[in-house]
Amino acid sequence: MIDKIILEKTIEKLTSKGCEFAEIYFESKSTLGLVLDNKKIERITRGSRMGAGLRVIYNGRTYFAFTEDLSEKALFKIANDLANKETGNNILKESNYTLDEGLSDYWYSQNIDKGTLKEKANLLLHLNNLAWKDKGSLTQLTLSYGDVNQDIFIMNSNGVYIQDTRPRTKAIIQGVFQKNNKIQSAYDVVGALGDYSYIKTRDMDKLLTGVKVKGENLLKAKEAPSGTMPVVVSGEAGGTMVHEACGHGLEADIVKRGMSVYGNKIGQKVASELITVVDDGTIKGRYGSSFFDDEGTKTRENILIEDGMLKGYMSDLQSAKELNIKPSGNGRRESYQSLPITRMTNTYIRKGKESKENIISSVSNGLFVKHMGGGQVNTATGDFVFEVSEGYMIRNGKIGEQVRGATLIGNGPEVLNEIDMVGNDFGYSLGTCGKDGQGAPVADGQPTLRIPNLVVGGTN
């Protein structure tokens, strides 16, 4: 923790030439990572970093620097250098800078259980032994565990002075399977805003079994057909589609650069009336949650699309100012070495009224997507391509044979408008979202959805 008086003096120096905004972001982060590969633990890494990022803004132009030298002399020098980049007419408003501390409300559990290194290593070794005991077609297994504990302090010229603590944990199972010259891979991941207590409550044996079953079934799956057909995307698939197909396009910094298909459409219909899209950084235990964002704005539930109508955008401080909207608590950064940018937190499509079974039975011939893989999207046009990691044909309203190698090809706004059935189930996925060279922990979710006509790319 940097002394409050030093922070205040740093802000005074940053604003001494009349900038419109100044900020110091302090971060302390400790990490632990374990990787088991080739039937043994290959890597154990521990690390800790501490540093500060400073920025000033003059008439929309940002100047930024970071340092790991947290001495008064170093901070003041950087502050003076940044302040002298330009000259403005703004005067710092007086503030008593009362510390606002983030609460642990959104952590998975308030019962702290960081676990021991031995305990975490033994978990991976146990899963490894279990996997190879009846290996089937398994040829390679990679198990990884990681946790992070991040403490941040932020002070800025708007009078913000906050502290937030964010523990995160994640475990990944990845398998490679081979039979008769066919090779397939399968994986699963669990994680939360919380410590090791979350992993201890997961059925990791069941997760491993699921990955093995998925891999074995992919080896027996038929090649996916190509063509335009009804597609049902399961709630189990998580929210890859909402994240990529529309989420990034609803980030205000992309909108203000004219790179979003959703630009200047607030109040207009952009999706089926069955669709409500939400980004919410306050959901307890979710991987993308936090009490404050990385600019000190309180996170909140942001309704982006409601009953098909575009209601608003996610924003950081600067993009909110430029679009004349309220900051939404989505200013996020990878570390003290990075500028904050608009990022999703936990983004999802709200539940509907249909049962999953009714949605499937409504399709005579189509594709059922149980799990999604990676994908890419052009935010300016909304065009996307997504991989299907686990898919099945629907035959006469029932789940049929499994297929592999399918991709979904379409346009985000068009697909959102065409969805005609929304399930009352729900599922989440989690990961690290990349944007502008920065990674951020996120979660995505959705119920089961029916898209009447979507292009499926296949190998058959």
Secondary structure, DSSP 8 states (H G I E B T S, - for coil): ---HHHHHHHHHHHTTT--SEEEEEEEEEEEEEEEEETTEEEEEEEEEEEEEEEEEEETTEEEEEEES--SHHHHHHHHHHHHTT--------------EE--STTSS-SS-----HHHHHHHHHHHHHHHHHT-TTEEEEEEEEEEEEEEEEEEETTS-EEEEEEEEEEEEEEEEEEETTEEEEEEEEEEEES-HHHHHTS-HHHHHHHHHHHHHHHHH-EE---EEEEEEE-GGGTTHHHIIIIIGGGBHHHHHTT--TTTT-TTSB-S-TT--EEEETT-TT-TT--SB-TTS-B--EEEEEETTEE---B--HHHHHHHT----S-EE-SSTTS--EE--SEEEE---SB-HHHHHHT-SEEEEEEEEEEEEE-TTT-EEEEEEEEEEEEETTEEEEEEES-EEEEEHHHHHHH--EEBS--EEEEEEEEETTEEEEEEEEE--EEEEEEEEE---
